[in-house]
Amino acid sequence: MALASWSRAVAVAALTLMPAAASAQSRTWDQCFTSSTNPDTRISACTSIIMDRSTSTRDRALAHAHRGAAYRDNGDLDRAAKEYDTAIDLLPNDPAGYLMRGHAERARHEYAQALADYEHAIRLDRNYTSAYVGRGNIRYDQGEYDTAIVDYTEAIRVDPKNFLAYYCRGNAYKVQERWDKAIADYSAAIRINPRYAVAYQGRGDAKKATGDDSGSKADYARARELNPNLGDE
């Protein structure tokens, strides 16, 4: 099964195959692979791996995917998409490449293409939780909240520890003004990841809507504590 990691509020996925050459190029691989590394440093490190003639096909695909993630973090979505295209060409049966390209397409508001990539990832791996969340996000963006909830619920069924799926489903419930369900999902996300600032903000919004002013203020305060850019609306 492919695994995925998400960058910032929105998940950024990574191909699951660990580099075969990691022992010989540990520093370069660490710089390419680690999402917290400066994007320009990641691009340089991934490029070194790609240009190395000894790099295997699967490792080259991995490096292209991570170089794409670095371009995406730099705001260069077009170059990111080209990197994901190359990763998919090299490893067409790995669902993570489709997931990552879907993220870039969603960021460019290319919803039909993103939806197709998320669905392809799901066909390759029926238990790929990040792809269900990604497809749910497209449906959320298009106002199809009930259908989005179905996707988030499937992600939670496959992985009950997926705090992002709870958070996203909470957002859908919030838009529908189903406050109790929204609060329950934000609370579940917080139990799994107590430092997930946006979940506190979402729960604060829902509590405020129900008249729980003290509860909403406490959640907004915690959100600001974790992320000074967040707080009450």
N, C-alpha and C positions, 0 to 999 in steps of 0.2 A: 504494500500500500504506500502511496506517496504521502509524505507529510508536508505541512506548510507552515511557515511562520508569517505573521502579519506585521507590516510596518505601520507605526502610528495607529490612527483610528481604523484604518482599513488594513486588512491582512495583506502582506507581500509573501508570496510562496517561494519555496526553494525546491529544486530537484532533489530527490531523496538519495540518489546514488552518491556515496561518499567518494571523494577522489582517490583513485588507486595510487596516485603519485604523492600522496600527502606526506609520507615519511621523508621523501627527498626534497620536498618543496614546502615544508610546513609553514614557514613564515609567509610565503607568497600566497599559499592557499588560505591561510587564516585571514589575510588582508582581503582577499577576493570574496571569501565566504561570509565574513562577519558583517551583519547589517549595521552595526553601530560604528563601523569604521567610516571615516570621511569618504564620500562618494568618489572623489577624484582619485584617492588612494586605491579604492576598490577597482575602479576602471583600469588603472595602471597595472595592478596586480593580475586582474583577470586577463588583460591583454597579453601579459607575459606568458601566461599559461596557454592561451590560444595560439600564440606564435611559436611555442615550443613544439618542434616536430615529433618529440617523443610522447606528447600528450595523447592519451587514448581518445577514441570517439566519444565515449560516455563522459569523460572528464572535460573534453572540449565543449560538449553540450552544456554541462554544468557551469563552466566558466562563462559561456555566452549568456546563460540565464541570469547569472549573478551580475554580469556586466549590464545586462538590461535593467535589473533592479536598481543598480547604481545610477544609470541614466535617468530612470524614472524618479529617483530621489532628487536628482538635479533638475527635474522639470522638463527633461528632453524626452517627451513621450514618443515621438516619431522614431528616434534611435532606439529607444527601449523596445518598441514593437518589432523592429528589424532584428534585434538580438533574440527575442523570443521566437521569431520566425525561424531563425537559424537553429536554435536549440530544438525546436519541433522537427525540423528537417533531419537533424542528426539522430534524435530519439523520438520517433513519431508515436510510440506506444507508451510514453511516460505522460501521465495526466497533468503533472505540475507545469509543464511548458504551456499547455492550453490555459491553465488557471492564471498563470502570470500574464499571458497575453490578454486574457479577459480583463484583468485588472487595468491594464494600460488602455484597453479599448473603452472600458467604462469611464476612465478618467477623461477620455476624449469625447465622451457622450455618444460613442458608437455602440448603442445598446443592442442592436440586432447581432452585430459581430461578437460582442461580449457574451451575449446569451448563447450563441452557437458554440463558443469555446467552452463555457462552463458546462454545457450539456455534453459536449464531447468528452470532457474530463470525467463526467459522471458515468458515461458509457464505458470508459476505460476502467473505472474504479467505482463501484456502486457504494462504497463506504467512504468516499472522499468528502469528508465533512466540509472542508473549505470551499469546495465547488458548490455544495448546496447553499452555503451562506452567500457565495458570490452570485448564484442565480437568484436567490432571494433578494439580494440587494438591487439587482436589475429590476425585478418585479416591484420592489418598493419604490424605486425611482420613477417607475411608470404608473404609480398609483394603484397597483394591483396588490393591495395589502393582504387580503385573505390568502392569495396564492403565495405571497412572500412568507406568510406565517407557516404555511405547509412546508416550505423548504427549510425554514429555520427549525421547525419541529423535527424534521427528518435528521438534520444535523445533530440536534440534541439527542435524538434516539440512538444514533450511531456513537456519539461521543458525549455523554452526560456532563463531562468536565469542560465543554467548549463554552467558555464565558462569553465569547464574541457572539455566538448564536443566541444566547439568552439576551444579550444587550440589544441585538438587532430585532429580535422578536418583541422585546419591550418597546422599542421605538415604533414598531408597527401597531402594537396595542395602544400606545399613547396617541398616535394620529387618529385612531378610531375612538378615542376617549374611553377605552376600556381600562380605567384607571387601576382597578385591583389587579388585573392580570399584568399590566405594565409594571406596577410596583413589585409584584412577585418575581417577575423576570429580572428586573434590575437588581433585586436583592439576591437572586441566585447568582448573577454575574459577580456581585461583590463578594459573596461567600467563597467563590472559586478564586477570585483575584481581588483581594481587599484593596489593592492600590490602583484599581481601574477607575480613574477619575471621572470619565464621562458617564459611567453608570451611576455615580452619585448625583451628577447633574441631572440625568434623566429621571432618576427617582425623585429628586427634589421638585422637578417640574410636575410630575404626577401627584405628589403629595400636596403641592400648592393648589392644584386643580381640585383636590378633594377637600380643601379647607384646612389641611394640616400645616398651619404656618410654622409651628415650631419644628416639626419634622423636616419641612422643606428647607428652612434656614440652616439646620444642622447639616443636611446633605450638601447644600451649596457651599457651606464653610469647609467641609471636608474636600469637596471638589477643588476649591481654590487652594487649599493646603497642598494637595497633590499636584495641581497644575494651575498656576496663577492666572492663566488665560481663561479659566473657566469660572463659573459662578452663576448667580441668578441672571435670568434674562433681562 
